[in-house]
Amino acid sequence: MPDYGHDLRFGIFLTPAAERADTLVPLARLAERLGLDSVSVQDHPYQPAFLDTWTLLSVLAARTSRIRLFPNVANLPLRPPAVLARSAASLDILSGGRVELGLGAGSFWDAIAANGGPRRAPGESVEALEEAIAVIRALWTPGRAARVAGTHYRLDGAKPGPFPAHDMGIRLGAYKKRMLRLTGRAADGWLPSSPYAPPERLAEMNAVIDDAAREAGRDPAAIRRTYNIAGSFSGPGTEFLQGPPHVWVEQLAELALTEGIGEFVIMADADDDAFLRRFADEVAPAVRELVAAERSAATDPVPTEPPRQPAPPRPAAAAQPESGPAPAGVRPTPPPEARLSAESVWDESTRPRGPVADGGPLPAEANPSGRHLIDVHDHLRNELERLRDLIRRVAEGDADVAAARDMIATMALRQNSWTLGTYCASYCRVVTTHHTLEDRSVFPWLRKADPRLEPVIDRLAEEHETIAGVLERVDAALVAMVTGPGRIGAVQDAVDLLTDVLLSHLSYEERELVEPLGRHGFSDAIR
């Protein structure tokens, strides 16, 4: 999916628990002080343990001055659209134009019916939502008496007003195809939540919205995508938003650049200020920076900082062996001395070398990017060791083939979305400092900063493709083992080959890129 180019926004998603009412205003005020963009509140008016959402939003508006507010999402069956339109417009006026409207078709129909609301079939709820949008827009449009003919909602000469203080958007919480199509043809924004619309489903859901928008004569980019997310700063980073901040940065930037997400709303715990501070201080600004750098690279690949003067060309006699001296301070990992497989998929003697470091190797403190690249590769090495152990267990009968295939499918070196140290078909995205980002523009940056690195980068890209092919062979061997028990030897052979090529490749990449990452100003430029 495309990057729609929206300015990135970050917000929080509050649960209006009445028993914790005293924590909600302070949390919203903290979000504002931390520079976040929005506070949203879930709306379940049939839930007796919750404060009323519109009452809470009004109080939050009175106690804040900058941050935007919206229901996430308003429960339409228990909030008539004519009243909702006037309520939202009124709060927008009183807050100085800081309100948006999130709408949902309804769920938990037993609870809605118990509170006097309608019980609607799925098709009826979508139809009612479309009529409600028409009612709301009619009452927000200056003019004479508004008229909307509908089965569920209607206006018959109602006078419009009051009118929002700004061009208020209507966002829909949508998951199924009919709702997604309604979003595309009639809404200003899409507002899904990651537990119900996981990252791997966003592309197909976005495609439905975009197709419907084009059919309606609309630009899909006019529809802002807001994503409610949940996660933890613990974990190894092999699942969505389960890892340290730099893992979040990579994953959220990927969603902005490939799925068009323009706003991320974290489901905030009122009892955990530290979590919110890390999200605001370590995640949000780094995602903005990464996305800005990627967009800049897409339109103008020239580095924004002049490259340092390149070092003199390496004399032919100065070529070093594959396991030659390592730079001081940040030491690349040498390749293994012994090989496990008799097969070879490339000629390591033909690997290009980059230029000799001008002025000697950088000290460790001057090269956090190189250090972090090695840290990422260590993660991949550890993951490979886990895979080897799992294959051993399959051979011994302690684990099944399905578990091994699942691991192959989720290994960081196989993924291209949600894991640390992503390997792509065209080039590797290198992880940089802890507080910054992994950036697909690193390789283009290095090509521009020192054109003599181009043969090295080209070779690395070719080896990424080869590694992908070896992974396919491991997976194919596992499939064959399912249909022909006793073929574990072929699986072990394939994993031995993967071990040889991956460890050799990681060592080569570290040897050639650890110094240039720090020497050509990249770590300085992205701090």
N, C-alpha and C positions, 0 to 999 in steps of 0.2 A: 504494500500500500504506500501511497505517497506521503511525503512530509508536506503538510498544508501550510507551513510557514507561520503558524500562530505563535504569538508571544507566549512563553511558558509561564504558567501560574501554578502555585502550590497552596494547598489549604488543608483544613482539618474538618473532620466529620464527627460531630458530637452525638452521643446518646443522651437524650434529655431525662435522665433518671432523677425522679423526684427526691430520692433519698440522698442524692449527691448534688442537690441544687446549689449549694454554696460553693461548689468547685467550678461551675460552668462559666460564670462571668470571668473569674480570674484566668481560666484557661483560654478563653477568647481574647482577653487582653494580652496575655502572654504571646499568643500567636501573632497579634498585631505588632507587639514590640519586637518580635523576632523577624519581622519583615515578610511574613506569609501574606497571601493575597485574599484568602477567603475563609469564612467559617460557615459550615452548613450543619443542619440539624435534621435527623431522621424524623419522619412523621407517621406515627401510629396512634391516631386519636382514640382508638378503642382500647388502648393499653393503659390500665389504671395506675401503673407504676411510673408512667411518664408524665412530665410536664407537657402542657399544650405547646406545640411547636411555634405557632405564630405569636403567642404571648412571649415565649422565650426569645424569639428572634427580635421582637420589639425591644425587650430589655437589653439584649446584646447590642442592638443598634444605638441605644441611648448611652451605653457605657464604652463604646468604641468610637473612633473618629475617621478611620481610613479603610479598614478591612471590609470586603464585600460579604454579603450574607445571602443565603438561599436555603429553602427547604430541600431535603435530599432523600426522598422526593415527597411532595404534597400528596396526600391521599385523596384523590378526586372523589370517590364515591361518598365520602363524608364531608366534603367541602364543595358546595355548589359553585360552579365556575363563575357565576356573576358576582357572588360575594368574594370569591378568591381573587378575582380581577381587581376589585376595589381595595381589598386588603393589601395586596401586593403593591399596587400603585400608591396607596397611602403611605406605606412604610418606605417606599422608594423616595417619596417626596420628603418625608420627615428625616430620612437618613442622608439626604444630599445625593441621591442617585446611586446608592450602594447595594441595591437588591436585584437579584435575579430570581426566576421562577423555575423550580424543578417540579415536574409533574409525573405521576404514575397512574396507570390504569386501575390499580387496585389489586390486592391480594388478601389472603386470610378472610375469605368471604363469610365464614361463619361468624367471625368477630364483627365484621361490618354489619351483617344482618342483625346481630344481637343488639347493635347500637342504633338501629332504625334505618340503616342504609340499604341500598338495593343489593340483591344477589345476582350477579351477571355472569353469563357464560363468557368464555374467552373472546369470541367474536364480538359479542355485545360490548365488552369492556373496551375493546379497541375502537369500535364505532362511537361509543360515548366519549372517549378521549378526543377523537378528532372533532366531534361537535363542540366539546369544551374549549378546545383551542380556538375555534371560530368565534365562540362567545367572548372569550377573553380578549382576543384581538379587536373585536368589534367595539368593546367597551373601552379599549385603550386608544381608539381612533377618533379624533375630533370630527364632529359632523352632526347631522340630525339624528333622529331616533334610529336606534340600531335594531336590525331584524335578522334573526337567524332561525331557519326552520330546521328542526331536528327531531329525532325520535326520543332521545333521552334528555336533551337540553334545548331550549329555544329562547329567543328574545323576540318580543312582539311590541316594538316601539319603545324600548328602554333607552333612556338618555345616557350617552357615553360620559365617562369621567368617574373619578379624577384620573388624570393622565400621568403616567410615570415621569419622573424627572429626567430620565435618560431612555435610550432605546432599549428597553428591557427585553432580555432574551428568554425564550421558553425552552427548557431542556427536558428531554424525556428519558426516564429510566426504562430501557427497552432491551429485550433479549431474544424474543421469538420473531419469526420472519415478518408477520403482519405489523408488529410494533416497530421493527426496524425500518420497514418501508414507509410507515407513517412518519418516522423521524426524518427520513430522507426528503419527503415531499412537503412537510409542514412545520418542522421544528427548527429551532436555532442551534440546538446542541443535543448531544447524546451523552447520557450519564449512567454508564454501567458500573458494576462493582466486580472486583477481581474474583471473589469467591464464586460468583455466578457466571462471569464471563472471563475465564482465565486467559492469559496472554496468547496461548496457542490458538484461541478461537477468535481473536480480534480481527484478523484479516478477513475471514469469511463473513463476519458480521458487518464489518465496515464496507465490504463489497456490496452487500444488500442495500445499505444506506446510500452509498454513492450511486448505484444503478437507479434507485428510486428518485434521487435528487436530479439526475440527468434527465430521466423521463419526464419530470415535472418542470424542466427548463431551468433548473437551479444549478449553481456551481457547488459541487460537494465541499469545496473548501470553505463555504459560508457556514458550514455546520461545525461548531467547535466540539471537540471530543474531550470530555472530562471523565477521568477514571478514578473511582474510589478504590483504594488499595489498602492492604493489610500485610504486615510483615514483622520481622524481628531482626535485630542487629546481632544475633547469635546464629551459629550454624556455619557450615563450610562454604556456602555460596553456590551449591549445586542445585538449589531449588529457587523458585521465584521469591525475591525479597527475603531470603533467609541467609543473612551473612552480614559482614561489616559494611560500613557506608560506601566504600568504593564499589562493592558489588551492586548495591542499590543504584549508584550513579550509572554504571554500565547498562543495567537493565532498563532503567527509566529513560535514559537517553535513546536506547534502541527503540523503545516504544514511540518516543516522539518522532524519531527519524524515519521509522519504517511503518508505523501504524497511525501516524497523524495525531497522536494524543497531545492535546494542548494544555491540559491541566491535570495535576495529580493531587488527590484529596486523601490524606492519610486518616484512617480510622483511629482517632486519638483516645487514649485512656486518661481520664481526668486525674488519675492518681499517679501518673508517670510524666512529670515535667521533663525529666532528663531525656526520655525518648523523643519528645517533641523538639527539644533543643537540638538534639543530634540531627533530626530530620531537617530542621530549619538551617542549622549552621554548617553541616557537613554534606548533606545530600542536595538540597535545593540549589545552592549557588554553583556547585560543581556540575550538576546536570545542565543548568543554563549555559555554563561555560563550554561544556563539551558540545552541546547542540549548536551553539553559536560558532564554534570552531569548525564543526562539520559543515554547517551551511556556508560558511565563508570559504572553506576549501572547495566546496562544490561549485561556487561561482567564481572564485579567484584562488587558484591553488598556490599562488605566490605567498611565502611566509610573511606575516605581518611585521616580523622583526628581521632586519637584515642579517643574513647568515654570517657567521664568523669567517675569517679568511681561511680558505682551505689549506691544509698542510701540503708540502711539496710532494710530488709523486713518489711512490715507493720504488726504490731501485730494485732491479730484478734480483740482486744478490741478497736483498733484505727479507725475502720471503721466509715465513716461519712455518714450521710443521704444524699439523692439525692440533697437537697438544702442546704448543709452544708456551712461552712465558705468559702468565696472566697479568693484567694490569693491577697495579697496587690499589688497595682500598676496596674495590668491588671486583671480586674474583669470579669470572665465568666458570661454570662447572665443566670439567674435562669430560670427554667422551669415555664410555666404558673401554677398558683394555681388552676384554674378551667379547667375542660375538657369540650369540646363541643360535643363530640360523646360518646354514650354508648358503642361503640365497642372498643375492644383493639386488636392490632395485635402483641403485644409482652409483655413479662413480664419484667417490668423495674427493679424489685427487683433482677433479675438475672444478671444485668449488672456488669461485672468485674470492679474492681477498680485498678488503677495504684499505684505505690509506693509513699509514702509520700516524699515531697520535702526535700532534704538534705540541712540543713542550713537555712530553711525558704524560703518563696516565694521570687521570684526575684522582684526587683524594676522595674517600668515600663520602664525606659530607658534602662534596660538590656534585655528587651524581646520584640523587635519590631515584631518578628514573631508571638508571641501570640496575640499582639494587632491587627496585620493585619488579623489574622484568625477571630477574632471577627468582624472586619470591614466587611469582606466578608460575614459572616453569617448575619450581619445586612442588607446587600444588599438582601440576600435571604428572610429575614423576610419581608422586604419592598415589595418585589415582590409578596410574598404570600398575603399580605394585598391588593395589587392591584387586584389580582385574586379574592379575596373574594368580593371586591367592585364591580368587573365586574359581578360576579354571582348574586349579589344583584340587579344590574341594569337589568340583563336579567329577573329576577323574576318580576321586576316592569315594564318590557316592554320597558326600555330605551336603551337596547342593544340586539343584536341578538346572537344566539348560535354559529354562525360561528366565531364571534369575540372572544368568550371565548375559543373555540378550538384553534384558532390561538395563543392566549396567552399561553395556555398550551404547544403548540408545540415549543414556543420560550422562555419559562421560563429558567432562568439560572440553576435551579435545575434539569431540564430535559436534557439540552444540554450536549454534551461531546466534543465540539470543540471550540465554539467562544465566550464563556461567562465567566465572573468572577465567581469563586467559582464552578468549574465544579464538578459534581458528576458522577463517573464512576460505572460500574457494579461491579468491583472488589475492588476498593478503592478510597478514596477521594483524589484529588490533592489539597494540602493545599497551599494557597497563603501566601507568606512570605513578606519580607520588600518591601517598595514602589519602591526602586531602584533595586531590585533583581527579584525574580521570583516565580512562582507557579511550584511546582516540583513533578512529580509523584514518585520520589525516596524518598520523605519525609517519607512515612510509612516504606519502607525497611530500611531507615536510622535509624528510631526510634527502629525498631525491633533489629537491630544490637547494637545500642547504649545502650539499656536497654531491655534485653529479657523479663523482667517482664511486659513490655507493650504489649507483643504479644496477650494475651487474650483480652485486650481492643481493639486493632486494628482489631482483627478477628471479634469482636462483631460489631464494627463500619461498617466493610465491609458487614456483614450480614444485618445490618439495612439499608444500602444503597439499597440493593436488595429489601427489603420490601417497602421502600419509592417508588422505581420505580413501584412496583406493585400497590400501592395506587394511583399513578398518572395515571396508566392505567385505574383504576376504575373510576376516575374522567372523563377521556376522554370517557370511555364507557357510562357513565351516560349522557354525553352531546350528544353522538350519539343517544342514546335511546330517548332523548328528541326531537331530530329532527323528528323522525318517530312517536312519540307519544306526542303531545303537552300536557302541564299540568304536566309533570314529573319533574318540577324544584325542587321538594322536594328531589328527589333522588340525584340530583346534589349537592344540599346544604349539604345533609348528607355526601356525598363523600368528599366534600371540608372541612367539619368540621373534618372528620377523618384525612385528609391530614394535617390540621392545628395542630391537637394534636400530630401526630407522628413526623412531621418535627420539630416543636418547641422543643419537648422533645429531639429529636436526636441532634439538634444543641447545646442545653444546655449541654448534656452529653459529646459531643465531646470537647466543650470548657473546661469543668471541668477537663477532663483527659489529654488534649493535650496542653493547653496554657503554662503550666510550662515546660513540657519536650521539647517543641519546642525551648525554649530559653536555658534551662539548659544543654542540651546535645551538645551544640556547633554548632547547625545547622545554626543559624543566623550569627555567626562569620565565619563559613566555606564558606558561599556563598556571603559575602560582596565583 
